[in-house]
Amino acid sequence: MLSFKDTEIGFKEKLFTIPTLELENGKIYSLIGKNGSGKSTFFQSLLGLTPFLSGKIRFDNLDLSTINQLEKAKLIAFVASKFDGVQHLSGRDYILMGRSPYTNFLGKHTENDFQLVDLIIQELKIEHLAQKDTLKMSDGERQILSIAKALAQECKIILLDEPSAFLDYANRIKVLTLLNSIVKEKNMCVIQSSHDLELCLEYSSSFLVIDNKSKVLIELENKLLRKEKLIDLAFD
């Protein structure tokens, strides 16, 4: 469980506050708010790239402010909104990069690393992408690979920044369906930032809304929620 207590997110000045919040494994949370409201800063704070201004962020009994970046990479994975591909980098080798937190000081992979990557490829049914050049893949294929790379980190939490922003509708559904399957099968906590409220309503367990007026992050369970209420809170 990821928990927050009197947490202030921001740089030199506070962007928003999280009074009390507990996020459970096995759920997809959609983070919504206006541009500049602090969604990216929230992710950066969880990743340890931007210190939170005050309060506590804990995973189970672990204070996230006390662990180093290597250990944090074993706990939290980040998926950017777009991966453009790299020439001569195969899908399998890209997924293998997710094992970086577990390699020795020479960066050498073990047989266990290779076996885990191959297992993820089989589970996600992306064998056709294993040897394909990432530069020759579609945006949808590369996004699914990025999720596979996050799974290779064997983390408990996945953060996704607008994971379907650059995808057509069919690939958006494919990526969100995949995330739902992963969350249920692996009992992970997934937080995605998104502006696509209709798809979030269909695929999210709860919403994390940065209230535009109070500058407080609130959780709303996805039960009989209407898009109009989310718009009123986050964007008006």
C-alpha positions in Angstrom: 0.0 0.0 0.0 1.3 3.5 -1.0 0.3 6.0 1.7 0.6 9.8 2.1 0.3 11.9 5.2 0.2 15.7 5.2 2.3 15.7 2.0 3.0 18.8 0.1 4.0 18.5 -3.6 5.9 21.3 -5.4 9.2 22.9 -6.0 10.0 26.1 -4.0 6.3 26.7 -3.6 3.5 24.2 -3.0 1.4 23.0 -6.0 -1.0 20.9 -4.0 -1.4 19.0 -0.7 -2.3 15.4 0.0 -3.8 15.4 3.6 -4.3 11.6 3.9 -4.4 9.0 1.1 -3.9 5.3 0.8 -3.5 3.6 -2.6 -4.0 -0.1 -2.8 -2.4 -2.8 -4.9 -4.6 -4.3 -7.6 -6.0 -1.0 -8.7 -5.5 1.5 -11.5 -5.7 5.1 -10.4 -6.1 7.9 -13.0 -4.4 11.2 -12.0 -6.2 14.2 -13.5 -5.7 18.0 -13.2 -5.1 21.1 -15.3 -1.8 21.5 -17.1 0.7 22.9 -14.6 -1.3 21.6 -11.6 1.5 19.3 -10.5 0.9 15.9 -12.1 4.5 15.6 -13.4 5.9 16.9 -10.1 3.9 14.3 -8.3 5.5 11.5 -10.3 8.9 13.1 -9.9 8.4 13.2 -6.1 7.5 9.5 -6.0 10.6 8.7 -8.2 12.8 10.7 -5.8 13.8 13.2 -8.5 12.0 16.2 -6.8 11.8 16.1 -3.0 8.3 16.7 -1.6 8.1 19.8 0.5 6.8 18.2 3.7 4.9 15.2 5.0 5.4 11.5 4.5 5.2 9.1 1.5 5.4 5.4 2.5 5.1 2.1 0.8 3.9 -0.4 3.4 6.3 0.3 6.3 9.1 1.9 4.1 9.7 5.6 4.1 10.4 6.5 0.5 12.6 9.4 1.5 15.1 7.1 3.2 15.9 4.8 0.3 18.4 5.4 -2.5 17.6 5.6 -6.2 18.7 2.1 -6.9 16.4 0.6 -4.3 13.6 2.9 -5.5 14.0 1.6 -9.0 13.2 -1.8 -7.7 10.0 -0.5 -6.2 8.7 2.1 -8.7 8.8 2.0 -12.5 8.1 4.9 -14.8 6.6 4.8 -18.4 6.9 7.9 -20.4 4.1 9.0 -22.8 6.2 8.1 -25.8 9.3 6.1 -26.8 10.5 6.9 -30.3 12.7 3.9 -30.7 16.4 3.5 -31.2 18.0 2.1 -34.4 19.3 -1.4 -34.0 17.8 -1.8 -30.5 15.5 -4.9 -30.6 12.3 -5.2 -28.5 13.9 -7.9 -26.3 17.0 -5.7 -25.6 14.8 -2.8 -24.7 12.8 -4.8 -22.2 16.1 -6.1 -20.8 17.0 -2.5 -19.9 14.4 -2.9 -17.2 16.8 -5.2 -15.4 19.4 -2.5 -14.9 18.7 -2.0 -11.2 19.7 -5.7 -10.6 22.9 -5.9 -12.6 26.4 -5.8 -11.1 28.8 -2.9 -11.3 29.8 -4.0 -14.8 26.2 -3.9 -15.9 26.3 -7.6 -16.8 23.0 -9.5 -17.0 22.5 -13.0 -15.6 20.7 -16.0 -17.0 17.8 -15.2 -14.6 17.5 -11.7 -16.3 17.2 -13.2 -19.7 14.7 -15.9 -18.6 12.5 -13.2 -16.9 12.5 -11.1 -20.0 11.5 -14.1 -22.2 8.7 -14.9 -19.7 7.3 -11.4 -19.9 7.4 -11.5 -23.7 5.4 -14.8 -23.6 2.9 -13.5 -21.0 2.2 -10.4 -23.0 2.1 -12.4 -26.3 4.7 -10.0 -28.0 7.0 -12.6 -29.4 6.7 -10.9 -32.8 8.3 -7.8 -31.3 11.3 -9.5 -29.6 13.7 -9.2 -32.5 12.1 -6.3 -34.3 14.0 -3.0 -34.5 12.3 -0.6 -32.1 12.7 2.2 -34.7 10.5 0.2 -37.1 7.6 -0.4 -34.7 4.3 1.5 -34.4 3.7 3.8 -31.5 1.3 1.3 -30.0 3.9 -1.5 -30.2 6.6 0.7 -28.6 4.2 1.6 -25.7 3.5 -2.0 -25.0 7.2 -2.7 -24.9 7.7 0.2 -22.5 5.1 -1.4 -20.2 7.0 -4.8 -20.6 10.2 -3.0 -19.6 8.6 -1.7 -16.5 7.5 -5.2 -15.6 11.1 -6.4 -16.0 11.9 -4.1 -13.1 9.8 -6.4 -10.8 8.4 -3.3 -9.1 5.3 -2.9 -7.0 4.2 0.4 -8.5 4.0 1.6 -12.2 3.6 5.3 -13.0 2.5 6.2 -16.5 2.6 9.7 -18.0 -0.3 9.9 -20.5 0.3 6.3 -21.7 -2.2 6.6 -24.6 -1.7 10.2 -25.6 0.0 9.4 -29.0 -2.0 6.3 -29.8 -5.1 5.9 -32.0 -8.3 4.7 -30.4 -7.7 1.0 -31.1 -4.2 1.1 -29.5 -5.5 3.1 -26.6 -7.9 0.3 -25.8 -5.2 -2.3 -26.2 -2.8 -0.6 -23.8 -5.5 0.1 -21.2 -6.8 -3.5 -21.4 -3.2 -4.7 -21.0 -2.8 -2.5 -17.9 -6.0 -3.9 -16.4 -4.9 -7.4 -16.9 -1.4 -6.7 -15.4 -2.9 -5.1 -12.3 -5.2 -8.0 -11.6 -2.7 -10.8 -12.3 0.3 -9.2 -10.6 -1.5 -7.3 -7.8 0.3 -4.0 -8.6 -0.6 -0.4 -8.0 -0.8 1.6 -11.3 -1.1 5.4 -11.5 -1.6 7.0 -14.9 -2.0 10.6 -15.7 -4.5 11.3 -18.4 -6.8 13.8 -20.0 -9.0 11.1 -21.6 -11.7 11.1 -19.0 -14.1 8.8 -20.9 -11.5 6.0 -21.2 -10.4 6.6 -17.6 -14.0 6.2 -16.4 -14.1 2.9 -18.2 -10.8 1.5 -17.1 -9.9 3.1 -13.8 -10.6 1.9 -10.2 -10.5 5.4 -8.8 -9.5 9.0 -9.7 -6.9 11.1 -8.1 -8.1 14.6 -8.7 -6.1 17.8 -8.1 -8.9 20.1 -7.1 -8.4 23.3 -9.0 -9.8 25.5 -6.3 -8.5 24.0 -3.0 -5.2 22.7 -4.5 -5.8 19.4 -2.6 -5.5 15.9 -4.1 -8.6 13.9 -3.5 -9.6 10.3 -4.3 -12.9 9.6 -5.9 -13.9 5.9 -6.4 -15.1 5.2 -9.9 -18.7 4.3 -8.9 -21.4 6.3 -10.7 -18.9 9.0 -11.4 -19.8 11.4 -14.2 -17.3 13.2 -16.4 -19.0 16.5 -15.6 -18.1 16.2 -11.9 -14.5 15.5 -12.7 -14.3 18.5 -15.1 -15.9 20.7 -12.4 -13.3 19.7 -9.8 -10.2 19.6 -11.9 -10.6 22.1 -14.6 -13.2 24.8 -13.6 
